[in-house]
Amino acid sequence: MIRQRFRRWRHARPFPAGLCSVAAGVELIAVVGTAPGSLSLSGAGAPASWLLATLMIVAGLTMWLDPPRRYYAGAVTLICGLLSLLLSNLGGYLIGFLLAGLGGSLALAWIRVPTDGP
């Protein structure tokens, strides 16, 4: 019962896009928070990474909670991913950048497929 309700909820929104966007934000935070001494960000890099990561997480949650706004959230995710290349250790060692690119692209490409049944 719960699994079926979750499946219906998941199929009614761009779930993989939101998951990739949230994962990109969490990865950027992890890179900033756990980087060893010489790799840690200082100066303007750390706050920029935190800001970009927060925006990606909020965009991912927006994709899940308000699917009609997925275009704006996808665009925000793509822009934040591109900015992360410059501002936060090459986009979290390219992993965060790739996740953000995938999440934003999936959000822009997602269409709702009608399902059978209630």
C-alpha positions in Angstrom: 0.0 0.0 0.0 2.7 2.5 1.0 5.0 1.4 -1.7 2.2 1.8 -4.3 1.4 5.3 -3.1 5.1 6.3 -3.2 5.3 4.9 -6.7 2.3 7.0 -7.8 3.8 10.1 -6.1 7.2 9.4 -7.7 5.8 9.0 -11.2 3.8 12.2 -11.0 6.9 14.4 -10.7 10.5 14.5 -12.1 11.9 12.4 -9.2 15.3 11.4 -10.8 15.9 15.0 -11.7 15.3 16.2 -8.1 17.4 13.3 -6.7 20.3 14.3 -8.9 20.0 18.0 -8.0 19.9 17.2 -4.3 22.8 14.8 -4.6 24.8 17.5 -6.4 24.2 20.0 -3.6 25.0 17.5 -0.9 28.2 16.6 -2.8 29.3 20.2 -3.0 28.7 20.6 0.7 30.6 17.4 1.4 33.6 18.7 -0.6 33.7 22.0 1.2 33.1 20.5 4.6 35.5 17.5 4.5 38.3 18.8 2.3 41.7 18.3 4.0 43.9 21.3 4.8 45.5 22.3 1.5 42.3 21.5 -0.5 39.9 23.4 1.7 38.3 26.4 0.4 39.0 29.8 2.0 38.0 33.3 1.1 35.1 33.7 -1.3 35.1 30.1 -2.5 33.6 28.5 0.6 30.5 30.8 0.9 30.0 30.5 -2.8 30.0 26.7 -2.6 27.6 26.7 0.3 25.3 29.1 -1.6 25.4 27.1 -4.9 24.8 23.8 -2.9 21.9 25.3 -1.1 20.3 26.6 -4.3 20.7 23.1 -5.9 19.1 21.4 -3.0 16.2 23.9 -3.0 15.8 23.4 -6.7 15.7 19.6 -6.3 13.1 19.9 -3.6 11.1 22.3 -5.8 11.1 19.7 -8.6 9.6 17.2 -6.1 7.1 19.4 -4.4 6.0 21.7 -7.2 6.4 19.8 -10.6 5.0 22.7 -12.8 8.0 24.8 -11.7 10.5 22.2 -12.9 11.7 24.4 -15.8 12.8 27.2 -13.4 14.3 24.7 -11.0 16.1 22.9 -13.8 17.5 26.1 -15.2 18.7 27.1 -11.7 20.3 23.7 -11.3 22.1 24.0 -14.6 23.3 27.5 -13.9 24.5 26.6 -10.4 26.3 23.6 -11.9 28.2 25.7 -14.4 29.1 28.3 -11.7 30.3 25.5 -9.5 33.1 24.7 -12.0 34.5 28.2 -11.3 33.7 28.7 -7.7 34.0 25.3 -5.9 36.9 23.0 -6.7 35.9 22.3 -10.3 32.3 21.6 -9.3 33.1 19.3 -6.5 35.8 17.4 -8.4 33.4 17.3 -11.4 31.0 14.9 -9.6 28.7 17.7 -8.4 28.9 19.4 -11.8 27.9 16.2 -13.6 25.1 15.5 -11.2 23.8 19.1 -11.6 23.9 18.9 -15.4 22.1 15.6 -15.3 19.5 16.8 -12.8 18.8 20.0 -14.7 18.6 18.3 -18.0 16.2 15.7 -16.7 14.0 18.4 -15.2 13.8 20.3 -18.5 13.1 17.1 -20.5 10.5 15.5 -18.1 6.9 15.1 -19.2 4.1 13.7 -17.2 2.9 10.4 -18.5 -0.7 9.6 -17.5 -1.1 6.4 -15.6 -3.9 3.9 -15.6 -6.1 3.7 -12.5 -6.7 6.0 -9.6 
